[in-house]
Amino acid sequence: MLKIFKIKQEERWLALVALLVMIALNALVVIEYYPTLSQFSDNYHILARDTFHLSGFDAWSYSVLSKWHVWEFNIYRHPLFAVFLFIPALLNQGLMSLTGINCAIFIMAAIEVFFGFYSAIFLYRIFREVVGVGKTDSHLLTLFFFSFAFIILTVMSPDHFNMSMCMMLICLYIAGRKIDRKRLMTTWQTLLLFFFTAGVSMNNGIKIFLAALFTNGKKFFHPRFFLLAVIFPSLLVFGIATFEFKIWSEPMQKQAQQAIKNRDKFLRDSIFLAVAKRHPEMDSATVQLGANRIIKMMAYEKYMRNHTNPKIGDPMSKKGFMAWTDASTDRWRSIVENLFGESIQLHKANLLQDIMKDTRPMIVPYEKDYHYWIEALIVMLFVGGIVFAFRKRFFWLVFSWFAFDMAIFIVLGFGINELYIMTSQWAFIIPISIGYLLKRSRSWLHLMLQTAIGGLSLYLILYNGGLILKFMNFIGG
């Protein structure tokens, strides 16, 4: 399986360009955050969280690399994310001892370059070997995808999305080749793909099973395959996550809860003493009643702050996973401004602000109408590709992934307030569908499509790239 990472002769120029681009993008992040994030800190997680600022992306990886046993994210959603960073974390410990600086930012940049580089390689292979378009079209479509705003940001952000994107594209490539050759995905291939993909982001593990289902058909449900390739890895990853939670996360949560209890007790005692000092004529029972009224008023004000945040919609339920859902946010505006909007071309207003840290509202409109025309053109090309890919089994595999994501993001509203940061998890369906459109077109129509895709790519690179450089203070306003 490791042979697929070997660069083919046809891919060498693409590989060189992709490598240089990934290095340049990650160098921007290193230059921007090196002065602060190369420091030592007793609580590096807070330092990284408060320093790193790039839309809604998180800097958990810096925390893990800096002090591996600190678990500051949801383990059940990302069960093996920190485990995969264990060796790099040990490397960072060694480098810190040798250099006297925290090298987490450099190590994560190297990891991002690796996954971004292979994302480009495997996407190109999907166009060439699975969709079946020519070299020029494959290069154009690869360029088009990597001109999307939040694909550029994904490959330079120290979050989990770049890893997930690369692993999903590897899975699509393997499944696509299997479908073309009418071969089956083996138990060990499915198991390994699920282990690494679900390990980084649990919900993407479902996509590996969908790939195996579309590739193997009814044989997916064969007892031996289903037990070893579906049930066993699912239980394994869930078991590891539970172990991690019990050993590391739960004790930290208990410490945090105890700290909150101690803080609340200190606050109650302080309020009691303040009321008693202000009203020395009162007995202790009356002072306690007055203190209780103040505490209740403060609790109500806190409740109102937490439940009137215009950046967070009302959940479908307040229990379990459903507490992360959103029932009230306008879906149509989210699709126009965020799903097919911000994901592909940035908004100048509230540029790359974090919705939870800054003043950015959930929905930001474009300032000029031409942005909507560009968005409409991309959607039309996407839909046109779906029409021509309708009979292709591989495309329906990709579409099943897209449908799964839309069910989570749009129907349930999971993460809908920052929908664009999930771009790398679904947006490859756009150039893949357009690839089928290119494959079926001929003569002047084919030339027009190539021109349109090339023009869109050039525009998006200049527009998005310029705004990103402006945000990171590399060019003037």
Secondary structure, 3 states (H helix, E strand, C coil): CHHHHCCCHHHHHHHHHHHHHHHHHHHHHHHHHHHHHCCCCCCHHHHHHHHCCCCCCCCHHHHHHHCCCCCCCCCCCCCCHHHHCHHHHHHHHHHHHHHCCCCHHHHHHHHHHHHHHHHHHHHHHHHHHHHCCCHHHHHHHHHHHCCCHHHHHHCCCCCCHHHHHHHHHHHHHHHHHHHHHCCCCCHHHHHHHHHHHHHHCHHHHHHHHHHHHHHHHHHHHCHHHHHHHHHHHHHHHHHHHHHHHHHHHHHHHHHHHHHHHHHHHHHHHHHHHHHHHHCCCCCHHHHHHHHHHHHHHHHHHHHHHHHCCCCCCCCCCCCHHHHHCCCCCCHHHHHHHHHHHHCCCCCCCCCCCCCCCCCCCCCCCCCCCHHHHHHHHHHHHHHHHHHHCCCCHHHHHHHHHHHHHHHHHHHCCCCHHHHHHHHHHCCCHHHHHHHHHHHHCCHHHHHHHHHHHHHHHHHHHHHHHHHHHHHCCCCCC
